[in-house]
């Protein structure tokens, strides 16, 4: 079968005169063992990606980016062919139709679709048929089963590795300090000295226990006055450096000294202060497990693909290569 296919491919590639009299709407881009990948296969995968690239690039740069994307799509299609071929060769397709039917039924229920007729109409709106959708699910299940058997199942992950990663990357699991602030703003106006005096008086009244919200509503001339001076909650690290310095040693519920800004005088109150804290290991264990698993999976998967390529006949035709 492969020999005959190779002969036909060689004739088509080497003898363009055979098709010169007809309008060429497709062509063979690559051969992977007994399967082929066509230009229409690549264009189908490139649809949305090409539109996305067009929003970011133009002219020659767009053309270059499209070519890069096409090469990546071709590489992915080759991988898919190899995985499917190996899965079929090893008999992973046994009873697959029942599994596909069950998977599609679960998808229907999860999306609250009344029946299969409504499901088919939904697929049609996305430009798909039920036959095509079933084939896509079938391919996914076959390749997932193969990868599970020959890659995922061979990855081990020990509790000690998770704990060591947690210790070594504690900063990644630390919730930063967060504060909730209120403010009273007294602008310079025509008489900065008078504004400073007014700010000092308000500060004294606050120190004696008067309501911050009440005084802010009465005297503050900032945009937050109508809200009792409330600014909101922020991570301390993302605050303006001047504010960070002003509230550095201020405990929750206390006020700062009168701060001079470029526009006037400000008094801050630290309404709440939530200190930085490292999230417990049990809270992030699954997150760490996923990170470590991915770190181990990717190189193992690439090794598996490399072996499939080594054992396969792969031919990419000249029209897809750089000159």
QUISULGI-V582633 format. One record per residue. RES is the residue in one small letter. OMEGA is omega in degrees with one decimal (* if undefined). NEAR is the number of other ideal C-beta (glycine too) atoms within 8 Angstrom. Layout:
res	omega	near
RES	OMEGA	NEAR
RES	OMEGA	NEAR
//
This chain:
res	omega	near
x	-177.4	5
x	-179.3	8
x	179.3	6
x	179.9	7
x	179.3	11
x	179.3	10
x	179.9	8
x	179.3	8
x	-179.3	13
x	179.1	8
x	-178.3	9
x	-178.2	11
x	-175.1	10
x	-174.9	5
x	-178.5	7
x	179.5	6
x	-179.0	5
x	-177.4	7
x	-174.8	8
x	-177.4	6
x	-179.9	3
x	178.2	5
x	-178.0	3
x	-179.0	6
x	-179.7	4
x	175.2	6
x	179.4	8
x	-178.7	12
x	-177.6	14
x	172.8	14
x	177.9	13
x	-171.1	13
x	-178.0	11
x	179.9	5
x	175.7	8
x	173.1	10
x	-176.6	14
x	177.4	10
x	179.3	9
x	175.5	8
x	-179.8	10
x	-178.7	14
x	178.3	8
x	179.6	7
x	-175.7	10
x	-172.3	11
x	-176.6	8
x	-178.7	5
x	179.1	10
x	178.1	10
x	179.0	8
x	179.7	8
x	-179.3	12
x	177.2	9
x	-175.9	5
x	-176.1	6
x	178.1	8
x	174.3	5
x	-177.6	6
x	-179.2	5
x	177.5	8
x	-179.9	11
x	179.1	8
x	-178.9	8
x	177.9	11
x	178.7	11
x	177.1	8
x	-178.6	8
x	179.0	12
x	177.8	11
x	178.0	9
x	178.8	8
x	178.3	12
x	178.8	14
x	179.9	8
x	177.9	9
x	176.0	13
x	178.4	13
x	-179.4	9
x	177.9	10
x	-178.3	12
x	-179.5	14
x	179.9	13
x	178.8	11
x	-179.8	12
x	179.3	10
x	178.4	13
x	179.5	10
x	-176.2	6
x	174.7	7
x	178.6	6
x	-179.6	11
x	179.6	7
x	179.4	5
x	-176.4	5
x	-177.3	11
x	177.7	7
x	179.3	7
x	178.1	9
x	179.2	12
x	179.3	8
x	-179.5	8
x	179.6	10
x	177.7	12
x	177.8	8
x	178.2	8
x	178.9	8
x	-178.4	11
x	-178.9	8
x	-179.8	6
x	176.3	6
x	177.0	5
x	-169.8	9
x	-177.6	4
x	-176.0	7
x	177.1	7
x	177.3	6
x	177.7	9
x	-179.6	12
x	177.6	10
x	177.9	8
x	177.8	9
x	-179.5	11
x	177.7	9
x	177.5	6
x	178.7	6
x	-178.6	4
x	173.2	8
x	177.8	8
x	178.4	10
x	179.5	6
x	-180.0	8
x	177.6	11
x	-178.9	10
x	178.1	8
x	178.3	8
x	179.8	11
x	-180.0	11
x	179.7	10
x	-177.6	8
x	178.0	12
x	-177.7	15
x	177.9	12
x	178.3	8
x	178.8	10
x	-178.4	13
x	177.5	12
x	-176.8	9
x	-170.4	9
x	179.4	8
x	-172.9	12
x	-175.7	8
x	-177.7	7
x	179.4	7
x	177.1	10
x	-179.7	4
x	-175.7	9
x	178.4	6
x	-179.9	5
x	178.8	6
x	178.7	9
x	-178.8	14
x	178.8	9
x	178.7	8
x	179.0	11
x	179.8	12
x	-175.0	7
x	-177.5	6
x	-177.3	8
x	-178.2	9
x	-179.4	5
x	-177.4	5
x	-179.9	9
x	175.0	10
x	-176.1	8
x	177.9	8
x	-179.7	10
x	179.0	11
x	171.3	14
x	-171.8	13
x	168.4	15
x	-176.0	15
x	168.1	14
x	-175.8	15
x	175.5	13
x	-177.1	14
x	-179.9	8
x	-176.9	8
x	-178.9	8
x	-175.7	2
x	-178.9	7
x	-179.2	7
x	179.0	6
x	178.7	8
x	179.4	14
x	178.9	12
x	179.5	8
x	178.8	10
x	179.0	15
x	178.9	9
x	-179.9	8
x	179.0	13
x	179.6	12
x	-179.9	8
x	176.6	9
x	180.0	13
x	179.3	7
x	172.8	6
x	179.6	4
x	-175.7	8
x	178.5	5
x	-177.8	13
x	-179.1	10
x	-179.6	9
x	177.3	14
x	179.8	15
x	-176.7	10
x	-168.5	6
x	-177.2	9
x	178.5	14
x	176.5	8
x	-178.1	10
x	-177.6	3
x	-175.6	14
x	-177.5	12
x	178.8	5
x	-179.5	6
x	178.0	12
x	-176.3	16
x	179.1	11
x	-176.9	9
x	-178.2	6
x	-177.2	7
x	168.2	11
x	-176.0	8
x	-177.3	11
x	-177.5	7
x	178.2	5
x	171.5	11
x	-177.4	5
x	179.7	6
x	178.3	8
x	179.2	10
x	179.5	11
x	-176.6	7
x	-174.6	11
x	-171.2	14
x	-174.8	6
x	-177.6	4
x	-179.6	10
x	179.3	7
x	179.2	7
x	-179.0	6
x	-177.3	8
x	176.1	11
x	168.2	12
x	178.1	6
x	-178.4	11
x	177.8	11
x	177.2	6
x	-179.1	8
x	-176.8	2
x	-177.4	6
x	-177.2	13
x	-176.0	13
x	171.0	13
x	178.0	15
x	168.7	14
x	174.5	14
x	-176.7	16
x	176.2	10
x	176.1	8
x	178.8	10
x	-174.1	7
x	175.0	5
x	-178.4	6
x	176.3	6
x	179.0	7
x	-179.4	8
x	-179.6	6
x	-177.3	8
x	179.4	5
x	-175.0	6
x	-176.0	11
x	-178.3	9
x	178.4	6
x	179.0	7
x	-179.9	11
x	179.9	10
x	179.2	8
x	-178.5	9
x	179.8	12
x	179.8	10
x	178.6	8
x	179.7	7
x	-175.4	10
x	-172.4	11
x	178.8	8
x	178.1	7
x	178.6	11
x	179.3	10
x	176.7	8
x	179.6	8
x	178.3	11
x	-179.9	10
x	178.9	8
x	177.1	8
x	179.1	11
x	-178.8	10
x	-177.4	6
x	-172.2	5
x	168.9	10
x	-179.6	7
x	178.6	10
x	173.7	8
x	-173.2	8
x	-167.8	11
x	-176.2	5
x	-178.4	6
x	-176.8	10
x	176.4	7
x	179.4	2
x	*	2
//
